[in-house]
Amino acid sequence: MAGWDVTLADFRQLIGYLDYRPAIAPLFAKWFGYTIEGSGAHTLVRSAQGDAVDPAELHARIQASPDKKYELYQTAQTLWR
């Protein structure tokens, strides 16, 4: 599944664009118990405890998991069509 990468810039777009939230937020909730708040430059990903999650670290965690990476990529492709 090497070809299923989502760049960090694309990842930031996926979490920051409100129209994508209904597709992306459930993935984060299922995988990590995370929520997404705000939009654009004011987007925050929060842990179940309410702590802010670094988007770059979250992106790296997802890219390191073949299953999550693939599911995120497939979801993104659906949104970008």
C-alpha positions as CSV (number, residue, x, y, z in Angstrom):
1,M,0.0,0.0,0.0
2,A,2.9,2.3,-0.6
3,G,1.0,4.6,-2.9
4,W,-1.7,5.6,-0.4
5,D,0.2,8.6,1.1
6,V,-1.6,11.8,2.0
7,T,0.7,14.7,2.3
8,L,0.8,16.8,5.5
9,A,-0.6,19.8,3.5
10,D,-3.5,17.7,2.2
11,F,-4.0,16.3,5.7
12,R,-4.3,19.8,7.1
13,Q,-6.9,20.6,4.4
14,L,-8.9,17.5,5.3
15,I,-9.1,18.4,9.0
16,G,-9.6,22.2,8.4
17,Y,-12.3,22.2,5.8
18,L,-15.8,22.0,7.4
19,D,-17.3,20.3,4.3
20,Y,-14.9,17.4,4.9
21,R,-15.6,17.0,8.6
22,P,-18.5,14.5,8.3
23,A,-16.2,12.1,6.6
24,I,-13.0,12.7,8.5
25,A,-14.1,13.2,12.1
26,P,-15.6,9.7,12.4
27,L,-12.3,8.2,11.4
28,F,-10.4,10.1,14.1
29,A,-13.1,9.2,16.7
30,K,-13.0,5.5,15.7
31,W,-9.2,5.2,15.6
32,F,-8.2,7.4,18.5
33,G,-11.2,8.9,20.3
34,Y,-10.3,12.3,18.9
35,T,-12.6,15.2,17.9
36,I,-12.0,18.1,15.5
37,E,-13.0,21.7,16.4
38,G,-12.9,24.9,14.5
39,S,-11.9,25.4,10.9
40,G,-9.2,26.6,8.6
41,A,-6.2,28.0,10.5
42,H,-8.2,27.7,13.8
43,T,-8.7,23.9,13.5
44,L,-7.9,21.9,16.6
45,V,-7.8,18.1,17.1
46,R,-8.5,17.1,20.6
47,S,-7.9,13.9,22.6
48,A,-10.7,12.3,24.6
49,Q,-9.2,14.1,27.6
50,G,-9.5,17.5,25.8
51,D,-5.8,17.9,25.1
52,A,-4.7,19.5,21.8
53,V,-3.2,17.0,19.4
54,D,-0.4,18.1,17.1
55,P,-1.6,17.6,13.5
56,A,1.9,16.7,12.2
57,E,2.2,14.0,14.8
58,L,-1.2,12.7,14.1
59,H,-0.5,12.7,10.4
60,A,2.7,10.7,11.0
61,R,0.8,8.1,13.2
62,I,-1.8,7.6,10.5
63,Q,0.9,7.3,7.8
64,A,2.7,4.7,9.9
65,S,-0.4,2.5,10.0
66,P,-1.1,0.8,6.6
67,D,-4.8,0.3,7.4
68,K,-5.4,3.8,8.7
69,K,-3.3,5.3,5.8
70,Y,-5.3,3.4,3.2
71,E,-8.7,4.3,4.8
72,L,-7.8,8.0,5.0
73,Y,-6.5,8.0,1.4
74,Q,-9.7,6.4,0.1
75,T,-11.9,8.8,2.1
76,A,-9.8,11.8,0.8
77,Q,-10.2,10.6,-2.8
78,T,-13.9,10.3,-2.4
79,L,-14.0,13.9,-1.1
80,W,-11.7,15.3,-3.8
81,R,-13.7,13.9,-6.7
